[in-house]
Amino acid sequence: KATRLALNIKGEGFDNHASITMEDERGSVQVQPGGPTAIDFGEVHLNEMRQKTITVTNKGKYPIEYDWQTVKNRLLTIKPPRGIVQKGEKQEVKLFFHPMSEQQMNDHPVELKVINGP
C-alpha cells in the first residue's frame, strides 16, 4: 500500500549587496566590480606613510565576508586583510604605502573578494 508524504518546500534567492568606496584626501569614489580600479599613492618620502581608506558596506540582509588577495609586498599593508560585515553595517579597511628605500610599486595586483551567504 502506498503512503502519501506531504512536503513543505521553501527557498529564497538572494544576492550580494555590498558597496565599496575608496576615500583619500581628494574625496570618495565608488568602486565598481569588474575592471580594475587604480589606486595611486603618489610620491611618498622615504620612511613616511600614506594611506587610503576602503569602506565595505553591507546593504543586504545577510552578513558578508571579504578577503583581500595579493602577492606579499613589503611596501603595502592592508588592515584588516579579511573580515565579516553584518547586515546594515560598514567596515573600514586601511591600505598603507610605506617606502623604506627608493623604489616604485607599479601595477601591483590586489583583489577584494566579497563572499556572501547565510
N, C-alpha and C positions, 0 to 999 in steps of 0.2 A: 504494500500500500504506500503511495506517495504522500509525503508530508510537505505542506507549503511552508516556506520560510519567508517572512516579511523582513525586508531590509530598509533602513532609512539612510540614504546616501546623501552626504553633504560634501561640498567643496568650495573653495574660494580661490579665484585668480587674484594675484597681487603683483605689483611692480615696485621696483626700487625708486624711491622718491628722494634722492639725495641731491643737494645743491652744493656746488663747490665754488668758493670765492677766494681770490687772491688779493691781499691787501699789502700795500707798501706806502712809501712816503708820498706817492702821487695819487693815491686813491685806491679804489677797489675795482676788480674786473671779474665778471662771471666767467668761470672756466667751463667750456663746452666739451662733452665727451666726443671721442672720435680722433680728431687730429691733435698733434702736439701743441702745447701752449709754451711759448718761450718765456723763460724767467731769466731776467738779466740783472745780476747784482751790480753791474758797472765796475768801475775801478775802485779797488779797496786797498788801502795801505797795509803793508805787512804788519802782522800781529793785531790788526783790528778786525772787527766782526761786523758783518751786515746781515740783517735778517729780513725774511719775507714771512707773512702770516697767511696760511691757508685755513679757511673755515669750512668745515664739513657740517652741513645742516641736514637733519633728517626730517623731511616733510611727510613721511609715510606713517603707517600705523603699526609697524613692527621695528624692532631695533635693527640697525645695520652695522656691519663690521667694515673696517677699512684696513688696508695694508699697503705700505709704501714698498715698492720693489725697485732696487737699484744695485748697481755694482758698487762695492765699497770704494769710497774716495775720501781721503783724509781732509780735503778742503770743504766737504759738505757734510752737515749733520742735520738729521731730521728727528724732531722730538715732538710727540711720541711717534715711533715708526709704525705703530698699529693701535687700533682701539675699537671701541664699541660706542655708537651714538644711539641713545634711546629715542623713541618716537617723540617728535616735537622739540628736540634739543639740538644743540650745536656743540662742536668741539673745535678748538683752535690747534693747529699744528704749526710749528715754527721750523723754517728752513734757514740754516745758518751757513754763511760762506765765511771761512776764516783762513786766509792765506798766511802761511808761516815762512814762505820763501817766494821769490819771484817766479811765478808760474801762472799759466792760464788754464781755465776749465772751459772747454768749448763743446757744445752738443753732448753733454753728459746725460744719458737717458735715465729718466726717473718716471716710474709709473705708479699711479694711485689706483689700486683695485678696491672697488666697493662691492662688498658681498652682503646680500640681504637674506632674510629668511624669517620665518617664525621658528 
